[in-house]
Amino acid sequence: MFELRSRKSKILMQLLLLLMTIPYVLPLVQMVLGSLGGRGLYNYKAVWDTGVVPTYFRNSAIIAFGVILLVYFFSMTAGFGFAKLYIRKKEVYFWLILLAMTLPEVILLTPLFVTFQKLHMFNTLFAVILPSAALQIPFATLLVRDFDEGIPSELMEAARIDGANIWQVFTSVILPMTKPIASSIIVLTLVSAWNAYLLPLLFLQDPQLQVVTLLPQYFQGEFTNDQTKILAAAVLTAIPEIIAYLLMQKNFEKGMSAGALK
């Protein structure tokens, strides 16, 4: 890691970083200020008084938890296999998985709709959880594989000499060392699942199954468009993601830095 020594260099770097954050911070500031426009905090009370906020948050939490669970399990096991196990033609399989990263979500809507109709899963939370997880697993697997490749193979060999089987090596040696990349995957998956809009909009028609990203639409209609309450709903929607990031910030940054150095 390099260090800026001169005072002038430090000031220039601080100014550069400040300029880089403005495009990201300014919309957030405008969102918060806009949510307080008109009647101030009453806008948040009006959003809560709709009575749908707990239901929407519960459904989003279930979806996010389900997606995180699937992505964590499959990316951790697949990343470990691609990084440390001998599998014939595993590079071919790995690149086939990465090809899934190039598939835009929108082209999958029609086959997913037909599939869920035949499986009687349409208008259930599984119709959002399964495709959301499938779209996140390739990138998460890439991150885990790169991270696992940096773990010394000698640790695995020592565990095998002590009589551990491959599953025990994975759970007792590899998993405890992957907390940084696991935190990164959890945060990234949470953000993606929590912000899911298109899949819930199409596959969840029951009002009792709506999610937080559809909450602003509660104040939009043919003859109404209450921007202050829409922005207040958006602020409430973002709070869980901010809390999750703050709780796992240290490990998240370690995991992303480790992946970037590969």
N, C-alpha and C positions, 0 to 999 in steps of 0.2 A: 504494500500500500504506500503510495507516495504522499508527501506532505508539502503544502505550499508554504514557503518560508518568508517571502517578502510580504509586507503589509499591503502593497498595491495589488499583488496577485490574489490575496485573500478577499479584498474588497471587490475586485472584479468578479471573482467566483461567486460571492454572495449576491451581487447584482444579477449575474447570469441565472443563478438558481431562482431568484425572486421573479425574474421575467418568465422563466419556464413554468412557474406555478400559477401565474396569473390566469392563463386560459382555462385552467382546471378549477381554480378557487372562485373566480368571478361568477360563473353560473350558479355555484352553490350558495354564494352570498346573496345573489339576486333571488334565488328560490326561497331562502329563509326570510329575507326582507319582504318579498311578495306575499308570503304566507301570513305575515303580520299586518298586511295592508287592510284598510277599512276598519274592521272591528277588533283588530289585534288578536289576542289569545282566544277570543270567542270563536275564531275560525276553527281552531283545533277542537274546541268543545262541540261545535256544530258537526265536525267530522265524526267525533266519538258518539254523538247523540243519534247518528244514523242507525246504530245498533248492529251494524254489520262488521265493524272493525275486529272484534274478537274472532268472529267466524273466519274472516279473510286471513287474519294472521295465523290462526290455527291451521288452516289448509296449506298456507305457504310453508309453515314450519314442518308439517308432515311431509310435504313434497321435498323440501330442502334436506330433511333428515334422511329420507329414503334415497335421494340422489347421492348424498355424501357417503352413505353406507355402501352403496353399490360401487361407486367410483373408487372409494378407499380400498375395498377388498380386492376388486379386480385389477386395479392399477398396481397395488403393492405386490400381489402375487405374480402378475404378468411382468412387471419391471424386474422383480427378482429373478424370474426365469430367464428373461432375455439377457440379463447382466451376468448371472453367475452359474447357470446350469447349461449342460451340454444338450442341446436340442438340435436335431438335424434340420437344416434349412431354416433356422430360427430367424436369420436376417430377412429371408423372404417373407415370413409371417409378420415380422416387425414392420416392414415397409408396407405390407398390405393393410395393417392396422393404421399406419400413418396416412394412408390414402383416404381413410374415413374423415380425416381432418379437413379435406378439401371439399367435402359434401356440404353444400349450403342447406340449412334447415328447411327452407321453403320447398325444395324439390322432394322432400320426404313426406310431405303432408298428405298427398293423395294415397300412396301405399299404406301409410300409417292409419289413415282413416278407414280404409277398406279392411285392414288387418284387425283393428280394434272392434270394428263392427262384427266381424265374423267370430271373434273371440269373446264377444259380449263384454268388452272392457271400455267401450265408449262411455263417456260421462262418468268415469271413475278417476281417482287420483293416479292410478297406475298408468293411465294413458298419457300422463305428463311425466311421471317418475322414470319410466323405462326408457323412452327416447331421449330424455334430458341426460340421463346417465350414460347412455350409449354415445352421445355426442361429446361427452366430457372425457371418457375413458382414454381415447388415443393420446391426447395431449398429456394427461396425467401419467400415462404409462411412459411416455417419452421422458418426462421429468424424473420419474422414479428410476428408470433404467440408468440414466446419466448419473444420478446420485449413487446408486448401488455399485456402479462400476468403480467409484472412488473408495469403497470399503475394502480393506485388505482381505484377499482370499485366504490368507493364513489363519484368520480368525475362524473361518468356516472349517478349515482343515483341522484345527485344534479341537473344535467341537465334535467333529466326526471321529477323531481319535479317542475322545472321551466317551464315545458310544451314542452320540446324538444322531437321530435320523434326520432326513432333510427337512421335515416339517418342524422339528424341534430347533434345528439350526435357524430356520426362517423366523420362528416366533421368539426365540430366546437370544439370538445374536443379531439378526438383521433388523427386525422391527424396532428394538430399543434405540438403534442408531439412526433411524430414519425419522425421528420426530421433527426435525426442521422441514424436510420436504413434505412430510405428512401435514404439517400446519399450513404450508403453502397450498397444498391440494385442497384442504378443507376450506380455506378462505376463498380460493378461486371458484371452487364448486358451489359454495354457499352463495356467492355473488351471482353466479350464472343461474342457479336454480331459483333464488329469491327474486331475481329480475325477469324470470321467464314470462313472456307476454303472449307470443303467438300460439304456442301449444295450449295454454289454458284457455285462451280466447276461443279456439276452435273445438277443443275436446271436452271442455267443461261447460255444459249448458245449464246445469242445475244451479240456481242462485246460492244454494247452500255449499257449493263446491268452488265458489269464486276465490281468487287469490288477491294479494295486496296490490299487484300491478294493475288490477282492474278497478281498484278503489277510486282513482280520480274520475273514472267514467261515471261514477255515481252522481257527480255534479255536472255532467255534460248531457245535453239532450238537444232535441230539435229546437227548443225555444229557450234553453238555459245554458249558460256557460260561465259558472262562477269561478273565476281564475284564482281568487284568494283561497278558497276551500280546496281547489285542485292542488295548489302548491302546498297547502297544509297537509293534505293527504300524502303528497310526495315526500315531505319531510318525515312524517311518521313512518313511511315505508322504509326510509333509508336508515333509521335508527338501529335496528338489529344488526345490519351489516357493519356499521361503524363500531358497535360494541364488540362484535366478533373479531374485527381486525385489531382493535386495541388490546384485546385479551391475548391474541396470538401474534402480535406484531414482531416480537423478538425472533421467534422461531420462523415466522413467515419470511422475514428479511434474510435470515441465514439460509433457508432453503432455496430462495430465489437466487441468492448470491452464489451458492454452490452450483446450481444448475447453470448459471451464466458463465462460470469459470471452466466448464467442460469444453 
